[in-house]
Amino acid sequence: MSKIAVIYWSGTGNTEAMADLVANAATAAGASVDKFTASEFNTSSAGDYTGFALGCPAMGAEQLEESEFEPMYQDLRGSLSGKPVGLFGSYGWGDGEWIRTWAEDAEAAGARLVVEPVMANGSPDGDAETACAALGAALANA
């Protein structure tokens, strides 16, 4: 059975809503799922998980949140090699540069992205909800 860690940072609740959608879909597809905020996740437990769903909104100049999420991600990065990973996050401006850059970095670390990164402009709508569910199911079945 897949054991998935859904780890996210959310300032407005939009990315948290996406994390819930991903976690629910992975659970429905048969995975064991633990959901954490970035500050709750202990990277020393990364080996306990078969895959990761990572969520962070675009911040500032289209970058990851710097005080909690980015440090956690950098600590986790070395544990991503060969693992199925899904990326998601919300944004309110720009064109998604932050998530494309993040996807390139995750792949450079050896992560195996199970689907295209999922973006929601503001709160997740129908298309983003469907994409989050597909991400969760893909992680469960990876």
N, CA, C and O atoms as a GROMACS GRO file, in nm:
protein
  568
    1MET      N    1   0.084  -0.119   0.000
    1MET     CA    2   0.000   0.000   0.000
    1MET      C    3   0.088   0.124   0.000
    1MET      O    4   0.189   0.130   0.069
    2SER      N    5   0.048   0.222  -0.077
    2SER     CA    6   0.119   0.350  -0.082
    2SER      C    7   0.097   0.427   0.048
    2SER      O    8  -0.013   0.426   0.104
    3LYS      N    9   0.202   0.492   0.093
    3LYS     CA   10   0.190   0.580   0.210
    3LYS      C   11   0.236   0.719   0.164
    3LYS      O   12   0.353   0.740   0.134
    4ILE      N   13   0.141   0.811   0.159
    4ILE     CA   14   0.163   0.943   0.101
    4ILE      C   15   0.165   1.050   0.210
    4ILE      O   16   0.080   1.051   0.298
    5ALA      N   17   0.263   1.140   0.202
    5ALA     CA   18   0.265   1.260   0.287
    5ALA      C   19   0.218   1.376   0.201
    5ALA      O   20   0.278   1.405   0.097
    6VAL      N   21   0.112   1.443   0.244
    6VAL     CA   22   0.065   1.566   0.180
    6VAL      C   23   0.114   1.680   0.269
    6VAL      O   24   0.070   1.694   0.383
    7ILE      N   25   0.205   1.760   0.214
    7ILE     CA   26   0.270   1.866   0.292
    7ILE      C   27   0.244   1.998   0.221
    7ILE      O   28   0.268   2.011   0.101
    8TYR      N   29   0.195   2.097   0.295
    8TYR     CA   30   0.156   2.223   0.229
    8TYR      C   31   0.180   2.342   0.321
    8TYR      O   32   0.199   2.328   0.442
    9TRP      N   33   0.179   2.460   0.259
    9TRP     CA   34   0.175   2.589   0.329
    9TRP      C   35   0.062   2.667   0.265
    9TRP      O   36   0.049   2.669   0.143
   10SER      N   37  -0.019   2.732   0.347
   10SER     CA   38  -0.131   2.809   0.294
   10SER      C   39  -0.149   2.935   0.376
   10SER      O   40  -0.155   2.931   0.499
   11GLY      N   41  -0.158   3.047   0.307
   11GLY     CA   42  -0.180   3.174   0.375
   11GLY      C   43  -0.326   3.214   0.379
   11GLY      O   44  -0.371   3.275   0.476
   12THR      N   45  -0.400   3.180   0.274
   12THR     CA   46  -0.540   3.222   0.264
   12THR      C   47  -0.640   3.107   0.274
   12THR      O   48  -0.760   3.129   0.284
   13GLY      N   49  -0.589   2.984   0.271
   13GLY     CA   50  -0.676   2.866   0.273
   13GLY      C   51  -0.694   2.801   0.138
   13GLY      O   52  -0.744   2.689   0.132
   14ASN      N   53  -0.654   2.868   0.029
   14ASN     CA   54  -0.671   2.810  -0.104
   14ASN      C   55  -0.584   2.685  -0.124
   14ASN      O   56  -0.633   2.583  -0.172
   15THR      N   57  -0.457   2.693  -0.086
   15THR     CA   58  -0.369   2.578  -0.103
   15THR      C   59  -0.406   2.468  -0.003
   15THR      O   60  -0.391   2.350  -0.032
   16GLU      N   61  -0.454   2.506   0.114
   16GLU     CA   62  -0.502   2.406   0.209
   16GLU      C   63  -0.621   2.330   0.152
   16GLU      O   64  -0.631   2.208   0.169
   17ALA      N   65  -0.713   2.400   0.084
   17ALA     CA   66  -0.827   2.333   0.021
   17ALA      C   67  -0.778   2.234  -0.085
   17ALA      O   68  -0.833   2.125  -0.099
   18MET      N   69  -0.674   2.272  -0.158
   18MET     CA   70  -0.617   2.181  -0.258
   18MET      C   71  -0.555   2.059  -0.190
   18MET      O   72  -0.569   1.947  -0.239
   19ALA      N   73  -0.487   2.081  -0.077
   19ALA     CA   74  -0.427   1.970  -0.002
   19ALA      C   75  -0.535   1.871   0.042
   19ALA      O   76  -0.515   1.750   0.035
   20ASP      N   77  -0.648   1.923   0.087
   20ASP     CA   78  -0.759   1.836   0.129
   20ASP      C   79  -0.810   1.752   0.011
   20ASP      O   80  -0.835   1.633   0.026
   21LEU      N   81  -0.824   1.815  -0.106
   21LEU     CA   82  -0.870   1.743  -0.225
   21LEU      C   83  -0.772   1.632  -0.264
   21LEU      O   84  -0.814   1.520  -0.296
   22VAL      N   85  -0.644   1.662  -0.261
   22VAL     CA   86  -0.541   1.563  -0.296
   22VAL      C   87  -0.544   1.448  -0.195
   22VAL      O   88  -0.545   1.331  -0.233
   23ALA      N   89  -0.546   1.482  -0.065
   23ALA     CA   90  -0.545   1.379   0.039
   23ALA      C   91  -0.669   1.290   0.031
   23ALA      O   92  -0.658   1.168   0.043
   24ASN      N   93  -0.785   1.349   0.010
   24ASN     CA   94  -0.909   1.271   0.002
   24ASN      C   95  -0.906   1.176  -0.117
   24ASN      O   96  -0.949   1.062  -0.106
   25ALA      N   97  -0.857   1.223  -0.232
   25ALA     CA   98  -0.852   1.139  -0.351
   25ALA      C   99  -0.751   1.025  -0.334
   25ALA      O  100  -0.778   0.912  -0.376
   26ALA      N  101  -0.637   1.053  -0.273
   26ALA     CA  102  -0.538   0.948  -0.250
   26ALA      C  103  -0.593   0.842  -0.155
   26ALA      O  104  -0.572   0.723  -0.175
   27THR      N  105  -0.663   0.887  -0.051
   27THR     CA  106  -0.725   0.793   0.044
   27THR      C  107  -0.831   0.708  -0.027
   27THR      O  108  -0.836   0.587  -0.007
   28ALA      N  109  -0.915   0.773  -0.108
   28ALA     CA  110  -1.020   0.701  -0.181
   28ALA      C  111  -0.961   0.598  -0.277
   28ALA      O  112  -1.024   0.497  -0.307
   29ALA      N  113  -0.838   0.625  -0.327
   29ALA     CA  114  -0.772   0.532  -0.419
   29ALA      C  115  -0.694   0.423  -0.346
   29ALA      O  116  -0.627   0.341  -0.409
   30GLY      N  117  -0.702   0.423  -0.212
   30GLY     CA  118  -0.643   0.315  -0.135
   30GLY      C  119  -0.512   0.344  -0.065
   30GLY      O  120  -0.456   0.254  -0.003
   31ALA      N  121  -0.463   0.466  -0.072
   31ALA     CA  122  -0.337   0.499  -0.005
   31ALA      C  123  -0.361   0.534   0.141
   31ALA      O  124  -0.469   0.577   0.180
   32SER      N  125  -0.258   0.514   0.220
   32SER     CA  126  -0.254   0.567   0.356
   32SER      C  127  -0.198   0.708   0.345
   32SER      O  128  -0.092   0.728   0.285
   33VAL      N  129  -0.267   0.807   0.402
   33VAL     CA  130  -0.228   0.946   0.382
   33VAL      C  131  -0.213   1.017   0.516
   33VAL      O  132  -0.299   1.006   0.604
   34ASP      N  133  -0.104   1.090   0.530
   34ASP     CA  134  -0.083   1.180   0.643
   34ASP      C  135  -0.070   1.320   0.585
   34ASP      O  136   0.004   1.342   0.489
   35LYS      N  137  -0.142   1.415   0.644
   35LYS     CA  138  -0.140   1.553   0.596
   35LYS      C  139  -0.072   1.640   0.700
   35LYS      O  140  -0.100   1.630   0.819
   36PHE      N  141   0.020   1.726   0.654
   36PHE     CA  142   0.099   1.812   0.741
   36PHE      C  143   0.107   1.953   0.683
   36PHE      O  144   0.106   1.971   0.562
   37THR      N  145   0.116   2.053   0.771
   37THR     CA  146   0.163   2.184   0.725
   37THR      C  147   0.315   2.173   0.716
   37THR      O  148   0.375   2.082   0.773
   38ALA      N  149   0.377   2.265   0.646
   38ALA     CA  150   0.523   2.261   0.631
   38ALA      C  151   0.593   2.266   0.766
   38ALA      O  152   0.696   2.201   0.784
   39SER      N  153   0.538   2.342   0.860
   39SER     CA  154   0.603   2.352   0.990
   39SER      C  155   0.582   2.227   1.076
   39SER      O  156   0.658   2.204   1.170
   40GLU      N  157   0.481   2.148   1.046
   40GLU     CA  158   0.454   2.025   1.121
   40GLU      C  159   0.538   1.906   1.074
   40GLU      O  160   0.565   1.815   1.151
   41PHE      N  161   0.580   1.907   0.947
   41PHE     CA  162   0.647   1.790   0.890
   41PHE      C  163   0.792   1.783   0.936
   41PHE      O  164   0.866   1.881   0.928
   42ASN      N  165   0.830   1.666   0.984
   42ASN     CA  166   0.968   1.640   1.025
   42ASN      C  167   1.036   1.563   0.912
   42ASN      O  168   1.002   1.448   0.886
   43THR      N  169   1.131   1.626   0.845
   43THR     CA  170   1.192   1.563   0.728
   43THR      C  171   1.268   1.435   0.763
   43THR      O  172   1.299   1.357   0.673
   44SER      N  173   1.298   1.413   0.890
   44SER     CA  174   1.365   1.288   0.926
   44SER      C  175   1.273   1.167   0.908
   44SER      O  176   1.320   1.054   0.906
   45SER      N  177   1.142   1.191   0.893
   45SER     CA  178   1.048   1.081   0.871
   45SER      C  179   1.019   1.058   0.722
   45SER      O  180   0.931   0.979   0.688
   46ALA      N  181   1.092   1.126   0.634
   46ALA     CA  182   1.066   1.116   0.490
   46ALA      C  183   1.074   0.972   0.439
   46ALA      O  184   1.000   0.934   0.349
   47GLY      N  185   1.162   0.892   0.496
   47GLY     CA  186   1.177   0.754   0.454
   47GLY      C  187   1.056   0.667   0.483
   47GLY      O  188   1.045   0.556   0.431
   48ASP      N  189   0.965   0.716   0.566
   48ASP     CA  190   0.843   0.642   0.599
   48ASP      C  191   0.740   0.649   0.487
   48ASP      O  192   0.640   0.576   0.491
   49TYR      N  193   0.761   0.733   0.389
   49TYR     CA  194   0.661   0.759   0.285
   49TYR      C  195   0.707   0.709   0.149
   49TYR      O  196   0.824   0.720   0.113
   50THR      N  197   0.611   0.654   0.074
   50THR     CA  198   0.640   0.608  -0.062
   50THR      C  199   0.626   0.721  -0.164
   50THR      O  200   0.678   0.710  -0.275
   51GLY      N  201   0.556   0.829  -0.128
   51GLY     CA  202   0.538   0.941  -0.218
   51GLY      C  203   0.498   1.067  -0.145
   51GLY      O  204   0.462   1.064  -0.027
   52PHE      N  205   0.506   1.179  -0.216
   52PHE     CA  206   0.479   1.309  -0.156
   52PHE      C  207   0.393   1.396  -0.246
   52PHE      O  208   0.413   1.400  -0.368
   53ALA      N  209   0.297   1.464  -0.187
   53ALA     CA  210   0.223   1.571  -0.252
   53ALA      C  211   0.265   1.699  -0.180
   53ALA      O  212   0.248   1.711  -0.059
   54LEU      N  213   0.320   1.793  -0.254
   54LEU     CA  214   0.374   1.916  -0.196
   54LEU      C  215   0.298   2.035  -0.250
   54LEU      O  216   0.285   2.052  -0.371
   55GLY      N  217   0.246   2.119  -0.159
   55GLY     CA  218   0.166   2.232  -0.199
   55GLY      C  219   0.214   2.363  -0.141
   55GLY      O  220   0.236   2.374  -0.020
   56CYS      N  221   0.230   2.462  -0.227
   56CYS     CA  222   0.271   2.595  -0.183
   56CYS      C  223   0.221   2.698  -0.284
   56CYS      O  224   0.238   2.679  -0.405
   57PRO      N  225   0.161   2.806  -0.237
   57PRO     CA  226   0.117   2.910  -0.330
   57PRO      C  227   0.235   2.992  -0.382
   57PRO      O  228   0.346   2.986  -0.328
   58ALA      N  229   0.209   3.068  -0.486
   58ALA     CA  230   0.308   3.163  -0.537
   58ALA      C  231   0.318   3.278  -0.436
   58ALA      O  232   0.217   3.329  -0.388
   59MET      N  233   0.439   3.315  -0.408
   59MET     CA  234   0.463   3.425  -0.314
   59MET      C  235   0.553   3.528  -0.384
   59MET      O  236   0.628   3.494  -0.475
   60GLY      N  237   0.544   3.653  -0.340
   60GLY     CA  238   0.635   3.757  -0.387
   60GLY      C  239   0.651   3.757  -0.537
   60GLY      O  240   0.554   3.770  -0.612
   61ALA      N  241   0.776   3.742  -0.580
   61ALA     CA  242   0.809   3.742  -0.723
   61ALA      C  243   0.802   3.599  -0.778
   61ALA      O  244   0.899   3.548  -0.833
   62GLU      N  245   0.685   3.535  -0.760
   62GLU     CA  246   0.663   3.397  -0.804
   62GLU      C  247   0.770   3.304  -0.748
   62GLU      O  248   0.854   3.252  -0.822
   63GLN      N  249   0.765   3.285  -0.618
   63GLN     CA  250   0.858   3.196  -0.549
   63GLN      C  251   0.784   3.121  -0.440
   63GLN      O  252   0.670   3.155  -0.408
   64LEU      N  253   0.849   3.019  -0.384
   64LEU     CA  254   0.791   2.945  -0.272
   64LEU      C  255   0.793   3.030  -0.146
   64LEU      O  256   0.877   3.119  -0.133
   65GLU      N  257   0.703   3.004  -0.054
   65GLU     CA  258   0.699   3.073   0.075
   65GLU      C  259   0.834   3.048   0.145
   65GLU      O  260   0.878   2.934   0.158
   66GLU      N  261   0.898   3.157   0.190
   66GLU     CA  262   1.038   3.150   0.233
   66GLU      C  263   1.066   3.113   0.377
   66GLU      O  264   1.173   3.061   0.407
   67SER      N  265   0.972   3.137   0.469
   67SER     CA  266   1.007   3.115   0.609
   67SER      C  267   0.979   2.973   0.658
   67SER      O  268   1.051   2.924   0.745
   68GLU      N  269   0.877   2.906   0.605
   68GLU     CA  270   0.845   2.770   0.649
   68GLU      C  271   0.857   2.667   0.537
   68GLU      O  272   0.922   2.564   0.554
   69PHE      N  273   0.796   2.695   0.421
   69PHE     CA  274   0.791   2.593   0.318
   69PHE      C  275   0.927   2.571   0.251
   69PHE      O  276   0.972   2.457   0.240
   70GLU      N  277   0.992   2.678   0.206
   70GLU     CA  278   1.120   2.664   0.135
   70GLU      C  279   1.224   2.589   0.220
   70GLU      O  280   1.287   2.497   0.168
   71PRO      N  281   1.244   2.624   0.349
   71PRO     CA  282   1.342   2.547   0.428
   71PRO      C  283   1.304   2.399   0.441
   71PRO      O  284   1.391   2.312   0.432
   72MET      N  285   1.175   2.369   0.462
   72MET     CA  286   1.132   2.230   0.470
   72MET      C  287   1.159   2.159   0.339
   72MET      O  288   1.212   2.047   0.338
   73TYR      N  289   1.124   2.223   0.225
   73TYR     CA  290   1.145   2.163   0.094
   73TYR      C  291   1.293   2.136   0.070
   73TYR      O  292   1.329   2.029   0.021
   74GLN      N  293   1.379   2.230   0.104
   74GLN     CA  294   1.523   2.209   0.083
   74GLN      C  295   1.574   2.092   0.167
   74GLN      O  296   1.659   2.016   0.121
   75ASP      N  297   1.523   2.076   0.289
   75ASP     CA  298   1.560   1.961   0.372
   75ASP      C  299   1.507   1.830   0.314
   75ASP      O  300   1.575   1.727   0.321
   76LEU      N  301   1.388   1.833   0.257
   76LEU     CA  302   1.325   1.715   0.200
   76LEU      C  303   1.382   1.678   0.063
   76LEU      O  304   1.380   1.562   0.025
   77ARG      N  305   1.433   1.775  -0.008
   77ARG     CA  306   1.477   1.759  -0.147
   77ARG      C  307   1.564   1.635  -0.169
   77ARG      O  308   1.546   1.564  -0.268
   78GLY      N  309   1.657   1.608  -0.079
   78GLY     CA  310   1.746   1.493  -0.093
   78GLY      C  311   1.676   1.359  -0.078
   78GLY      O  312   1.733   1.255  -0.114
   79SER      N  313   1.553   1.359  -0.027
   79SER     CA  314   1.477   1.235  -0.008
   79SER      C  315   1.380   1.209  -0.123
   79SER      O  316   1.308   1.109  -0.121
   80LEU      N  317   1.376   1.295  -0.223
   80LEU     CA  318   1.279   1.282  -0.331
   80LEU      C  319   1.323   1.190  -0.445
   80LEU      O  320   1.241   1.150  -0.526
   81SER      N  321   1.451   1.157  -0.451
   81SER     CA  322   1.503   1.080  -0.564
   81SER      C  323   1.431   0.946  -0.579
   81SER      O  324   1.428   0.865  -0.487
   82GLY      N  325   1.374   0.926  -0.697
   82GLY     CA  326   1.304   0.803  -0.729
   82GLY      C  327   1.163   0.793  -0.675
   82GLY      O  328   1.093   0.696  -0.704
   83LYS      N  329   1.120   0.891  -0.598
   83LYS     CA  330   0.987   0.886  -0.536
   83LYS      C  331   0.884   0.953  -0.626
   83LYS      O  332   0.914   1.051  -0.694
   84PRO      N  333   0.761   0.901  -0.625
   84PRO     CA  334   0.652   0.972  -0.693
   84PRO      C  335   0.616   1.098  -0.615
   84PRO      O  336   0.601   1.095  -0.493
   85VAL      N  337   0.602   1.207  -0.688
   85VAL     CA  338   0.577   1.338  -0.627
   85VAL      C  339   0.473   1.412  -0.710
   85VAL      O  340   0.471   1.402  -0.832
   86GLY      N  341   0.386   1.485  -0.642
   86GLY     CA  342   0.292   1.575  -0.707
   86GLY      C  343   0.306   1.713  -0.646
   86GLY      O  344   0.321   1.726  -0.525
   87LEU      N  345   0.300   1.816  -0.730
   87LEU     CA  346   0.311   1.955  -0.684
   87LEU      C  347   0.181   2.028  -0.712
   87LEU      O  348   0.117   2.007  -0.815
   88PHE      N  349   0.143   2.115  -0.619
   88PHE     CA  350   0.020   2.193  -0.637
   88PHE      C  351   0.032   2.324  -0.562
   88PHE      O  352   0.113   2.338  -0.471
   89GLY      N  353  -0.050   2.422  -0.602
   89GLY     CA  354  -0.053   2.549  -0.532
   89GLY      C  355  -0.144   2.649  -0.600
   89GLY      O  356  -0.182   2.632  -0.716
   90SER      N  357  -0.177   2.752  -0.526
   90SER     CA  358  -0.263   2.857  -0.579
   90SER      C  359  -0.180   2.982  -0.607
   90SER      O  360  -0.067   2.997  -0.560
   91TYR      N  361  -0.239   3.070  -0.685
   91TYR     CA  362  -0.172   3.195  -0.720
   91TYR      C  363  -0.279   3.301  -0.745
   91TYR      O  364  -0.396   3.270  -0.763
   92GLY      N  365  -0.236   3.427  -0.746
   92GLY     CA  366  -0.328   3.535  -0.772
   92GLY      C  367  -0.277   3.630  -0.878
   92GLY      O  368  -0.346   3.726  -0.914
   93TRP      N  369  -0.158   3.604  -0.928
   93TRP     CA  370  -0.097   3.689  -1.030
   93TRP      C  371   0.005   3.604  -1.104
   93TRP      O  372   0.034   3.491  -1.063
   94GLY      N  373   0.061   3.658  -1.210
   94GLY     CA  374   0.165   3.587  -1.283
   94GLY      C  375   0.107   3.476  -1.369
   94GLY      O  376  -0.014   3.466  -1.388
   95ASP      N  377   0.197   3.393  -1.420
   95ASP     CA  378   0.155   3.288  -1.513
   95ASP      C  379   0.194   3.148  -1.470
   95ASP      O  380   0.184   3.054  -1.548
   96GLY      N  381   0.239   3.133  -1.346
   96GLY     CA  382   0.277   3.001  -1.297
   96GLY      C  383   0.426   2.974  -1.301
   96GLY      O  384   0.469   2.859  -1.288
   97GLU      N  385   0.505   3.078  -1.319
   97GLU     CA  386   0.650   3.059  -1.324
   97GLU      C  387   0.702   2.986  -1.201
   97GLU      O  388   0.790   2.901  -1.211
   98TRP      N  389   0.647   3.020  -1.083
   98TRP     CA  390   0.696   2.960  -0.959
   98TRP      C  391   0.682   2.808  -0.961
   98TRP      O  392   0.771   2.738  -0.913
   99ILE      N  393   0.572   2.757  -1.014
   99ILE     CA  394   0.552   2.612  -1.009
   99ILE      C  395   0.632   2.541  -1.118
   99ILE      O  396   0.672   2.426  -1.100
  100ARG      N  397   0.655   2.607  -1.230
  100ARG     CA  398   0.740   2.548  -1.334
  100ARG      C  399   0.885   2.538  -1.284
  100ARG      O  400   0.951   2.436  -1.303
  101THR      N  401   0.932   2.644  -1.220
  101THR     CA  402   1.068   2.644  -1.163
  101THR      C  403   1.080   2.536  -1.056
  101THR      O  404   1.180   2.464  -1.051
  102TRP      N  405   0.978   2.524  -0.971
  102TRP     CA  406   0.975   2.425  -0.866
  102TRP      C  407   0.975   2.284  -0.924
  102TRP      O  408   1.046   2.197  -0.874
  103ALA      N  409   0.897   2.261  -1.028
  103ALA     CA  410   0.891   2.129  -1.092
  103ALA      C  411   1.028   2.092  -1.150
  103ALA      O  412   1.072   1.978  -1.136
  104GLU      N  413   1.094   2.188  -1.214
  104GLU     CA  414   1.227   2.162  -1.268
  104GLU      C  415   1.324   2.125  -1.157
  104GLU      O  416   1.405   2.034  -1.173
  105ASP      N  417   1.316   2.196  -1.044
  105ASP     CA  418   1.404   2.168  -0.932
  105ASP      C  419   1.375   2.030  -0.873
  105ASP      O  420   1.468   1.955  -0.842
  106ALA      N  421   1.249   1.995  -0.858
  106ALA     CA  422   1.213   1.864  -0.802
  106ALA      C  423   1.262   1.752  -0.894
  106ALA      O  424   1.314   1.651  -0.846
  107GLU      N  425   1.245   1.770  -1.024
  107GLU     CA  426   1.294   1.668  -1.118
  107GLU      C  427   1.446   1.659  -1.116
  107GLU      O  428   1.501   1.549  -1.128
  108ALA      N  429   1.514   1.772  -1.099
  108ALA     CA  430   1.660   1.771  -1.089
  108ALA      C  431   1.705   1.695  -0.964
  108ALA      O  432   1.814   1.638  -0.961
  109ALA      N  433   1.620   1.695  -0.861
  109ALA     CA  434   1.650   1.621  -0.737
  109ALA      C  435   1.617   1.472  -0.751
  109ALA      O  436   1.641   1.394  -0.659
  110GLY      N  437   1.561   1.434  -0.866
  110GLY     CA  438   1.530   1.294  -0.890
  110GLY      C  439   1.386   1.254  -0.866
  110GLY      O  440   1.351   1.137  -0.879
  111ALA      N  441   1.301   1.351  -0.831
  111ALA     CA  442   1.159   1.322  -0.810
  111ALA      C  443   1.096   1.278  -0.942
  111ALA      O  444   1.134   1.324  -1.049
  112ARG      N  445   1.000   1.189  -0.931
  112ARG     CA  446   0.924   1.142  -1.047
  112ARG      C  447   0.786   1.205  -1.039
  112ARG      O  448   0.700   1.155  -0.967
  113LEU      N  449   0.765   1.315  -1.112
  113LEU     CA  450   0.636   1.383  -1.108
  113LEU      C  451   0.530   1.296  -1.172
  113LEU      O  452   0.544   1.254  -1.288
  114VAL      N  453   0.422   1.267  -1.097
  114VAL     CA  454   0.320   1.173  -1.144
  114VAL      C  455   0.219   1.238  -1.237
  114VAL      O  456   0.158   1.169  -1.319
  115VAL      N  457   0.202   1.368  -1.228
  115VAL     CA  458   0.114   1.446  -1.317
  115VAL      C  459   0.176   1.585  -1.331
  115VAL      O  460   0.268   1.621  -1.258
  116GLU      N  461   0.125   1.661  -1.425
  116GLU     CA  462   0.166   1.801  -1.437
  116GLU      C  463   0.130   1.873  -1.307
  116GLU      O  464   0.027   1.842  -1.247
  117PRO      N  465   0.212   1.969  -1.263
  117PRO     CA  466   0.176   2.044  -1.143
  117PRO      C  467   0.038   2.108  -1.157
  117PRO      O  468  -0.002   2.151  -1.266
  118VAL      N  469  -0.034   2.115  -1.045
  118VAL     CA  470  -0.171   2.166  -1.045
  118VAL      C  471  -0.171   2.308  -0.988
  118VAL      O  472  -0.118   2.332  -0.879
  119MET      N  473  -0.230   2.401  -1.063
  119MET     CA  474  -0.240   2.541  -1.019
  119MET      C  475  -0.386   2.581  -1.011
  119MET      O  476  -0.468   2.538  -1.093
  120ALA      N  477  -0.418   2.664  -0.913
  120ALA     CA  478  -0.551   2.722  -0.903
  120ALA      C  479  -0.535   2.872  -0.888
  120ALA      O  480  -0.460   2.919  -0.802
  121ASN      N  481  -0.605   2.947  -0.971
  121ASN     CA  482  -0.605   3.092  -0.959
  121ASN      C  483  -0.708   3.126  -0.852
  121ASN      O  484  -0.828   3.126  -0.878
  122GLY      N  485  -0.659   3.157  -0.732
  122GLY     CA  486  -0.748   3.178  -0.617
  122GLY      C  487  -0.791   3.044  -0.560
  122GLY      O  488  -0.712   2.950  -0.554
  123SER      N  489  -0.916   3.036  -0.518
  123SER     CA  490  -0.962   2.911  -0.461
  123SER      C  491  -0.985   2.809  -0.572
  123SER      O  492  -1.023   2.847  -0.684
  124PRO      N  493  -0.963   2.680  -0.544
  124PRO     CA  494  -0.976   2.580  -0.650
  124PRO      C  495  -1.119   2.573  -0.704
  124PRO      O  496  -1.215   2.563  -0.628
  125ASP      N  497  -1.130   2.578  -0.837
  125ASP     CA  498  -1.259   2.567  -0.904
  125ASP      C  499  -1.275   2.425  -0.957
  125ASP      O  500  -1.198   2.336  -0.920
  126GLY      N  501  -1.372   2.403  -1.043
  126GLY     CA  502  -1.399   2.270  -1.096
  126GLY      C  503  -1.279   2.204  -1.161
  126GLY      O  504  -1.249   2.088  -1.132
  127ASP      N  505  -1.209   2.276  -1.251
  127ASP     CA  506  -1.093   2.218  -1.319
  127ASP      C  507  -0.982   2.186  -1.220
  127ASP      O  508  -0.922   2.079  -1.227
  128ALA      N  509  -0.953   2.278  -1.129
  128ALA     CA  510  -0.847   2.255  -1.031
  128ALA      C  511  -0.886   2.144  -0.934
  128ALA      O  512  -0.802   2.064  -0.893
  129GLU      N  513  -1.014   2.138  -0.897
  129GLU     CA  514  -1.060   2.028  -0.810
  129GLU      C  515  -1.038   1.894  -0.878
  129GLU      O  516  -0.991   1.799  -0.815
  130THR      N  517  -1.073   1.885  -1.005
  130THR     CA  518  -1.055   1.761  -1.081
  130THR      C  519  -0.907   1.725  -1.090
  130THR      O  520  -0.869   1.609  -1.075
  131ALA      N  521  -0.823   1.825  -1.116
  131ALA     CA  522  -0.679   1.802  -1.127
  131ALA      C  523  -0.618   1.758  -0.993
  131ALA      O  524  -0.530   1.673  -0.991
  132CYS      N  525  -0.665   1.815  -0.882
  132CYS     CA  526  -0.617   1.775  -0.750
  132CYS      C  527  -0.654   1.629  -0.722
  132CYS      O  528  -0.574   1.553  -0.668
  133ALA      N  529  -0.776   1.592  -0.758
  133ALA     CA  530  -0.821   1.454  -0.739
  133ALA      C  531  -0.736   1.359  -0.823
  133ALA      O  532  -0.698   1.251  -0.777
  134ALA      N  533  -0.705   1.399  -0.947
  134ALA     CA  534  -0.621   1.315  -1.033
  134ALA      C  535  -0.481   1.301  -0.976
  134ALA      O  536  -0.421   1.194  -0.983
  135LEU      N  537  -0.428   1.408  -0.919
  135LEU     CA  538  -0.296   1.404  -0.855
  135LEU      C  539  -0.297   1.305  -0.739
  135LEU      O  540  -0.207   1.221  -0.729
  136GLY      N  541  -0.397   1.313  -0.653
  136GLY     CA  542  -0.406   1.221  -0.539
  136GLY      C  543  -0.416   1.076  -0.583
  136GLY      O  544  -0.350   0.989  -0.526
  137ALA      N  545  -0.498   1.050  -0.682
  137ALA     CA  546  -0.516   0.913  -0.733
  137ALA      C  547  -0.387   0.863  -0.797
  137ALA      O  548  -0.350   0.747  -0.779
  138ALA      N  549  -0.318   0.949  -0.872
  138ALA     CA  550  -0.193   0.909  -0.937
  138ALA      C  551  -0.086   0.873  -0.834
  138ALA      O  552  -0.012   0.778  -0.852
  139LEU      N  553  -0.079   0.950  -0.725
  139LEU     CA  554   0.017   0.919  -0.620
  139LEU      C  555  -0.016   0.785  -0.554
  139LEU      O  556   0.073   0.706  -0.525
  140ALA      N  557  -0.144   0.761  -0.530
  140ALA     CA  558  -0.186   0.637  -0.465
  140ALA      C  559  -0.152   0.516  -0.551
  140ALA      O  560  -0.122   0.408  -0.499
  141ASN      N  561  -0.156   0.533  -0.683
  141ASN     CA  562  -0.135   0.422  -0.775
  141ASN      C  563   0.006   0.416  -0.832
  141ASN      O  564   0.036   0.331  -0.916
  142ALA      N  565   0.093   0.507  -0.788
  142ALA     CA  566   0.230   0.511  -0.844
  142ALA      C  567   0.316   0.397  -0.788
  142ALA      O  568   0.433   0.385  -0.824
   0.00000   0.00000   0.00000
